[in-house]
């Protein structure tokens, strides 16, 4: 009798494993029922242009082109969204508006099987779709690789890492990134041999070491879909240059809860040298990463500087709403009266 029960339980467990394997796609991809792209709210004033992108296996993908305004930086952001809904849903247009306000032009595309895109999603298919979107930027919009910033959120982070590990770009930004689908699946289903039955890997942890361009990792502390630990492990496995920023909010609303400059403005503690060689003093500033030259540019508040402090260039000093740039090769010294004196570094 006991052996019979064990046998039935074993059959039921194997049946469950088979069911999970056959329905793997339904556990990963959630394109939703909305196949039509919803126009962005009028108040966002997004100049959306619809474009059709063709993949190398003959599918047509829906996409939005959102050019920057008069304050354009000349950079384009290629957006790989998450696994739920199409590119026009879940507040994504608000995110686009925030990015465009920073002078970025955007290309947001839908994966196969999402929105107005043809086909059905798969791991290899999503990689192909990102390749096609990247090639559209290069061939149709004539954007040079050094002007392309790749952005990926959630599952889209794995697509972005794969793309950046193979093709040249200016930089990579990941938000709510996971190490791999397999690792996350094993955490969610500890009694299921996910590593054995899973076919989709989406393993960023195995590819991030090949991404040599500058990287910015954004992750919400309260993210309960992809825990912060995933982003941290991925960051630790990544080669420099790289920056990690913890955000407030959750997996899908961090960009609303805490406005983040995607060029990487982060509050840090910086040691400023004394001209007389005295003890260094920690000053609160910020580090801003620029995509054009990827220099870590310290930014200091004028009120935090004390007599004897030396601010070597490149740097920015903020004073009463205005900024004072300190160019490379120069330095600003704070004299005994609190005045800022610009000098050549060689004269110090």
C-alpha positions as CSV (number, residue, x, y, z in Angstrom):
1,X,0.0,0.0,0.0
2,X,2.8,2.4,1.0
3,X,4.7,1.7,-2.2
4,X,1.6,2.3,-4.2
5,X,1.2,5.7,-2.7
6,X,4.8,6.5,-3.4
7,X,4.5,5.4,-6.9
8,X,1.4,7.6,-7.5
9,X,3.1,10.6,-5.9
10,X,6.1,10.0,-8.2
11,X,3.9,9.8,-11.3
12,X,2.1,13.0,-10.2
13,X,5.4,14.8,-9.6
14,X,6.8,13.8,-13.0
15,X,3.5,14.9,-14.6
16,X,3.9,18.3,-12.9
17,X,7.4,18.6,-14.3
18,X,6.2,17.8,-17.8
19,X,3.4,20.2,-17.5
20,X,5.7,23.0,-16.4
21,X,8.1,22.3,-19.2
22,X,5.4,22.3,-21.8
23,X,4.0,25.6,-20.4
24,X,7.3,27.3,-19.8
25,X,6.6,30.2,-22.2
26,X,3.4,31.0,-20.3
27,X,5.4,31.4,-17.1
28,X,7.9,33.8,-18.7
29,X,6.1,35.9,-21.3
30,X,3.0,38.0,-20.5
31,X,2.3,39.9,-23.7
32,X,-1.3,40.5,-22.6
33,X,-4.4,40.7,-24.7
34,X,-3.8,44.3,-26.0
35,X,-2.3,44.0,-29.5
36,X,-2.9,47.6,-30.4
37,X,-0.4,50.3,-29.4
38,X,-2.2,52.9,-27.2
39,X,-1.3,56.5,-28.1
40,X,0.6,58.2,-25.3
41,X,-1.3,60.8,-23.2
42,X,-1.5,64.1,-24.9
43,X,-0.1,65.9,-21.9
44,X,3.3,64.1,-22.4
45,X,3.7,65.8,-25.8
46,X,5.6,62.8,-27.2
47,X,6.3,63.1,-30.9
48,X,5.8,59.4,-31.6
49,X,6.5,58.0,-35.0
50,X,5.4,54.4,-35.7
51,X,8.0,52.2,-37.5
52,X,8.1,48.6,-38.6
53,X,11.3,46.7,-38.0
54,X,12.0,43.5,-39.9
55,X,13.9,40.7,-38.3
56,X,16.3,38.4,-40.0
57,X,13.8,35.5,-39.8
58,X,11.1,37.5,-41.6
59,X,8.9,38.9,-38.8
60,X,7.6,42.5,-38.5
61,X,8.0,44.2,-35.2
62,X,6.1,47.3,-34.0
63,X,8.1,50.1,-32.6
64,X,8.0,53.8,-31.6
65,X,10.5,56.3,-32.6
66,X,10.6,59.3,-30.3
67,X,13.1,62.0,-31.4
68,X,14.6,64.4,-28.9
69,X,13.7,68.0,-28.9
70,X,15.8,71.1,-29.4
71,X,18.0,70.1,-26.4
72,X,19.1,66.9,-28.1
73,X,22.3,65.3,-26.9
74,X,22.7,63.4,-30.1
75,X,22.3,60.1,-28.3
76,X,19.7,57.4,-28.9
77,X,18.4,55.0,-26.3
78,X,17.4,51.5,-27.5
79,X,14.7,50.3,-25.0
80,X,14.2,46.6,-24.2
81,X,11.1,46.6,-22.0
82,X,10.0,44.0,-19.5
83,X,8.0,40.8,-20.0
84,X,4.6,42.2,-19.3
85,X,2.5,44.1,-21.8
86,X,3.5,46.0,-24.9
87,X,5.6,49.1,-25.3
88,X,2.7,51.5,-24.8
89,X,1.4,50.0,-21.5
90,X,2.0,50.2,-17.8
91,X,3.1,53.8,-17.6
92,X,6.0,53.3,-20.0
93,X,5.2,56.5,-22.0
94,X,5.8,58.5,-18.7
95,X,9.2,56.9,-18.6
96,X,9.9,57.8,-22.2
97,X,8.9,61.4,-21.5
98,X,11.4,61.6,-18.7
99,X,14.2,60.2,-20.8
100,X,13.4,62.5,-23.7
101,X,13.5,65.5,-21.3
102,X,17.1,64.7,-20.8
103,X,17.8,65.2,-24.5
104,X,17.7,61.6,-25.6
105,X,16.0,60.2,-28.7
106,X,14.3,56.8,-28.2
107,X,13.6,53.7,-30.1
108,X,11.2,51.4,-28.1
109,X,10.3,48.1,-29.8
110,X,8.0,45.2,-29.0
111,X,9.3,41.7,-29.0
112,X,7.7,39.1,-31.2
113,X,4.2,38.2,-30.0
114,X,3.9,41.5,-28.1
115,X,1.7,44.4,-29.2
116,X,1.6,44.7,-33.0
117,X,4.6,42.5,-33.5
118,X,4.3,39.2,-35.4
119,X,5.3,35.7,-34.2
120,X,5.6,34.1,-30.7
121,X,8.2,34.9,-28.1
122,X,11.2,32.8,-27.3
123,X,14.6,33.4,-25.9
124,X,16.4,33.2,-29.2
125,X,13.6,35.2,-30.8
126,X,13.9,38.1,-28.3
127,X,17.7,38.3,-29.0
128,X,16.9,38.4,-32.7
129,X,14.4,41.2,-32.1
130,X,16.9,43.3,-30.3
131,X,19.5,42.8,-33.0
132,X,16.9,43.9,-35.6
133,X,16.1,47.1,-33.6
134,X,19.8,47.9,-33.2
135,X,20.3,47.3,-36.9
136,X,17.3,49.6,-37.7
137,X,19.0,52.4,-35.7
138,X,22.3,51.8,-37.6
139,X,20.9,51.4,-41.1
140,X,17.6,53.3,-41.3
141,X,18.3,56.1,-38.8
142,X,22.0,56.3,-39.4
143,X,23.0,56.3,-35.8
144,X,26.6,55.5,-35.0
145,X,27.3,52.8,-32.3
146,X,29.0,55.3,-30.1
147,X,25.7,57.2,-30.0
148,X,23.6,54.2,-28.9
149,X,22.7,53.6,-25.3
150,X,21.1,50.2,-24.6
151,X,18.5,50.1,-21.8
152,X,16.8,47.0,-20.4
153,X,14.3,46.6,-17.6
154,X,13.4,43.3,-15.9
155,X,13.5,40.5,-18.5
156,X,14.5,43.1,-21.0
157,X,17.8,43.5,-19.0
158,X,18.8,40.0,-20.2
159,X,18.1,41.0,-23.8
160,X,20.1,44.2,-23.3
161,X,23.1,42.4,-21.8
162,X,23.1,39.8,-24.6
163,X,23.0,42.6,-27.2
164,X,25.7,44.7,-25.5
165,X,28.0,41.6,-25.1
166,X,28.1,41.2,-28.9
167,X,27.6,44.6,-30.5
168,X,29.3,48.0,-29.9
169,X,27.4,50.8,-28.1
170,X,28.1,53.9,-26.0
171,X,26.8,52.4,-22.7
172,X,24.4,49.9,-21.1
173,X,21.7,50.8,-18.5
174,X,20.0,48.0,-16.6
175,X,17.0,48.4,-14.2
176,X,15.7,45.6,-12.1
177,X,18.1,43.2,-13.7
178,X,18.2,39.5,-12.9
179,X,21.2,37.2,-13.1
180,X,19.2,34.6,-15.1
181,X,15.7,33.3,-15.5
182,X,16.9,29.9,-14.3
183,X,18.2,31.3,-11.0
184,X,15.1,33.3,-10.4
185,X,12.9,30.3,-11.2
186,X,14.9,28.1,-8.8
187,X,14.2,30.8,-6.0
188,X,10.5,30.9,-6.8
189,X,10.1,27.1,-7.1
190,X,12.6,25.5,-4.7
191,X,11.0,22.0,-5.0
192,X,11.2,22.0,-8.7
193,X,14.5,21.1,-10.6
194,X,14.3,24.3,-12.6
195,X,17.9,24.0,-13.8
196,X,17.1,20.6,-15.2
197,X,13.7,21.2,-16.9
198,X,14.1,24.8,-17.9
199,X,14.9,25.5,-21.6
200,X,15.0,29.3,-21.4
201,X,18.1,30.5,-19.7
202,X,18.4,34.3,-20.2
203,X,21.7,34.1,-18.3
204,X,23.1,37.6,-18.0
205,X,25.5,36.4,-15.3
206,X,27.3,34.3,-18.0
207,X,27.6,37.3,-20.4
208,X,28.1,40.4,-18.4
209,X,31.9,39.9,-18.2
210,X,32.0,40.4,-22.0
211,X,30.4,43.8,-21.7
212,X,33.3,46.3,-21.6
213,X,31.3,49.5,-22.3
214,X,30.3,51.7,-19.3
215,X,27.4,50.2,-17.3
216,X,24.8,51.7,-15.0
217,X,22.8,49.4,-12.7
218,X,19.6,50.7,-11.2
219,X,17.6,48.6,-8.8
220,X,14.8,49.3,-6.4
221,X,15.3,48.2,-2.8
222,X,11.7,47.0,-2.4
223,X,11.7,45.1,-5.7
224,X,9.8,41.9,-4.9
225,X,9.8,40.6,-8.5
226,X,13.6,40.6,-9.0
227,X,15.3,41.0,-5.6
228,X,18.0,43.5,-5.2
229,X,20.5,40.7,-4.6
230,X,20.2,39.8,-8.3
231,X,21.3,43.2,-9.4
232,X,24.1,43.3,-6.9
233,X,25.5,39.9,-8.1
234,X,25.3,41.0,-11.7
235,X,27.1,44.2,-10.9
236,X,29.8,42.4,-9.0
237,X,30.4,40.1,-12.0
238,X,30.6,43.0,-14.4
239,X,34.0,44.5,-15.4
240,X,34.5,48.3,-15.0
241,X,33.5,50.9,-15.7
242,X,30.3,50.4,-13.8
243,X,28.0,52.2,-11.3
244,X,25.3,50.8,-9.0
245,X,22.4,52.9,-7.8
246,X,19.8,51.7,-5.3
247,X,16.3,53.3,-5.8
248,X,13.2,53.7,-3.8
249,X,10.0,52.1,-5.0
250,X,9.3,48.7,-6.5
251,X,9.9,46.7,-9.6
252,X,7.6,48.6,-11.9
253,X,7.4,52.1,-10.4
254,X,10.9,53.1,-9.3
255,X,11.2,55.7,-12.1
256,X,8.0,57.4,-10.7
257,X,8.9,57.2,-7.0
258,X,12.4,58.4,-7.4
259,X,13.4,60.5,-10.4
260,X,16.8,59.2,-11.6
261,X,19.1,60.8,-14.1
262,X,19.9,57.9,-16.4
263,X,23.3,59.4,-17.0
264,X,24.1,58.2,-13.5
265,X,24.0,61.1,-11.0
266,X,24.7,59.6,-7.6
267,X,25.4,61.2,-4.2
268,X,28.9,60.1,-3.0
269,X,31.5,61.1,-0.4
270,X,34.6,62.5,-2.0
271,X,38.0,63.2,-0.4
272,X,39.3,66.7,-1.3
273,X,43.1,67.3,-0.9
274,X,44.4,70.4,1.0
275,X,46.8,72.6,-0.8
276,X,49.2,72.6,2.1
277,X,49.1,68.8,2.3
278,X,46.9,68.6,5.3
279,X,44.4,66.0,6.3
280,X,41.8,65.2,3.6
281,X,38.2,66.0,4.5
282,X,35.2,64.1,3.2
283,X,32.8,66.4,1.2
284,X,29.4,65.3,0.0
285,X,29.2,65.7,-3.7
286,X,27.8,63.7,-6.6
287,X,29.2,61.7,-9.5
288,X,27.8,62.2,-12.9
289,X,28.7,59.9,-15.7
290,X,28.5,61.4,-19.2
291,X,28.0,59.2,-22.2
292,X,30.1,61.3,-24.5
293,X,33.4,60.7,-22.7
294,X,32.3,58.6,-19.7
295,X,34.3,60.7,-17.3
296,X,33.3,60.4,-13.7
297,X,32.7,64.1,-13.0
298,X,32.5,65.0,-9.3
299,X,30.0,67.8,-8.5
300,X,30.3,69.8,-5.3
301,X,28.1,72.2,-3.5
302,X,29.9,75.5,-3.0
303,X,28.7,75.7,0.6
304,X,30.5,72.4,1.5
305,X,33.9,73.7,0.5
306,X,36.2,75.1,3.1
307,X,39.4,77.2,3.0
308,X,42.3,75.1,1.8
309,X,40.2,72.7,-0.3
310,X,41.4,72.0,-3.8
311,X,38.9,70.9,-6.5
312,X,40.9,69.3,-9.4
313,X,39.3,69.2,-12.8
314,X,37.3,67.9,-14.4
315,X,34.6,68.9,-11.8
316,X,31.5,71.0,-11.4
317,X,30.9,73.4,-8.5
318,X,27.3,74.3,-7.9
319,X,26.6,77.6,-6.3
320,X,23.1,79.2,-5.8
321,X,21.5,77.4,-8.8
322,X,24.4,78.1,-11.2
323,X,27.4,75.8,-12.1
324,X,31.1,76.5,-12.3
325,X,32.9,74.0,-14.5
326,X,36.5,73.1,-13.7
327,X,38.1,71.8,-16.9
328,X,40.8,69.1,-17.0
329,X,44.2,70.4,-16.4
330,X,42.9,73.1,-14.0
331,X,42.0,73.2,-10.4
332,X,40.0,75.5,-8.0
333,X,41.5,76.4,-4.7
334,X,39.5,77.9,-1.8
335,X,41.5,80.7,-0.2
336,X,41.4,81.8,3.4
337,X,38.5,84.2,2.6
338,X,36.4,81.5,0.9
339,X,37.1,82.8,-2.6
340,X,37.5,80.4,-5.5
341,X,40.8,80.7,-7.3
342,X,41.3,79.0,-10.7
343,X,44.8,77.8,-11.3
344,X,46.7,75.4,-13.5
345,X,47.2,72.1,-11.8
346,X,51.0,72.2,-12.5
347,X,51.1,75.4,-10.4
348,X,49.7,73.8,-7.3
